[in-house]
Amino acid sequence: MKKLFILLAAIITVFTLTGCKKETVEITVQVETGWLPYYEMVRDNVLDEFPDAKIKFIETGSFDHLDTLDGTDATNKDVADVFAAPADRMYGLESNDLLAYLPAKEMAGRIGGWSEYDAGLGGAFKIDGEYVAIPMNIETLIYFVNTQNASDAGIDLNQPVAMEDLAYDDMLVAYFNAWFGVAFTNAVDLELLGMNTDGSLFSDMTKDWSALTADQKALFTYLYNYWSFHNDLGNSAWDSANLWADMDASFDTETTTEDPLTTSLLLEGPWNTSKYNDIAGTDFDILPISKVTIAGNELAHWKGGWGLVINARVEEDKDQMELAMAFIEELVNPDNAIEFFQNTGKIMENVPASVYANSTELTAAEKLVVESVIEGYQNAPARPLFSEWGQVWDTWQNGLLSWNNTESGVNSPQTAYEAVKASFVAMMDGFNE
């Protein structure tokens, strides 16, 4: 399919060039609103080298842009020539012939900062021998802490924080959302969906309760008790629609009778640092995810991250490819790491932690974010990238939220697990049809 697309593009290019003179090289770049100041700086720098070129921005959210792409093809002009995509979407995008192949090693050499390019995200973006993206940033989850609330609750932040020792309102997490849930399943070595070397799929979530390890049972015991506690209170802790706003209110030191919860720790993404710093004020702190344990095991998210890609339609236009690659190379230029973080909240893979730690432009809180993300990232397992994993999101959420159904029969850790197991059995049956 991709070869056909490229052939048609080549024919159209030849026809166009015979009919008129191509005067200006132009590309479009997807950018989120908050990223604009940085992207504009990058554009200015690139146009200094390509003064006759044009770089236009398509201002839209990254996931909104990917949703547009999912419903169309590479030729749609509403889809940018250069855009950002998370690691787990690369296989699907490539299999649908939407991505140009990149001379990534050459680009990485010009960009600088990588000692072993394939050992990180660069290698993860190599599919069937072809590179489809340049690493944009690394990411993993961190803990935001309200130190006054923690002190009032008797939580010693100088020691590892054992979840089992906390009250069930001391730490709020959207456990039903697999993006956060995997931090706990990873900790107890519970594989939600894995792929064997022969390409076959498996899930530990289809095992009988008796076959789970003691640590895995401990996780579901905690989750059941957490759900039961909040369910009895009738609050939003197990409510996918309303939890997020209540998490914000709960993190304030100055709580009122109207506040549904008061909490000390929130598991969140580093991109929300400013929001929770504003809420907690001088009582704000950050912990790496590994500081919290379940059944004695440190929590671990994923070695997650995003890549910068080029639309497949650009691949046969040498001048456009050159301009698009130049834009990407400048976007992740290590010299711009601080401005990149300040404008996007993203941390470059090809920049050592010391650059951020020694910066005079970052606040103490920003430095702590970077330190915590890098520490959590180094200790995290690789993120599964095969496309089938996408079905886990709804499977996990539907299983856990089913506990709210009075007819679910959930009245113990075992019955809670079995409700989620049923959801995963149905998913695996679908793969085997």
Protein Blocks (a to p, Z undefined) as FASTA:
>chain_A
ZZmmmmmmmmmmmmmmmmpccfbdcddddddfklmmmmmmmmmmmmmmmmmbccdddddd
fklmmmmmmmmcfklmkbcfbdcddfklmmmmmmnopaccddfklmmmmnooiablmlmm
mlmmpgghiafbdcfbdcdddddddfklmmmnopafkbccdfklpcfklpccdfklmklm
mmmmmmnopafbacdfkopacdfklpcfklpcfklmmmmmmmmmmmmmmmmnopaklcfk
lmmmmmmmmmpmbacfklmbdcfbdcddfklmmmmmmmnmmmbccddfklpceehiacdd
ddddddddddfklmmmmklmmmmmmmmmmmmgmklmmmmmmmnopacfkbcfklmmmpck
bcfklmmmmmmmmmmmmmpccddfbfklmmmmmmmmmmmmmmmpmklopabfklmmmmmm
mmmmmmmmmmmZZ
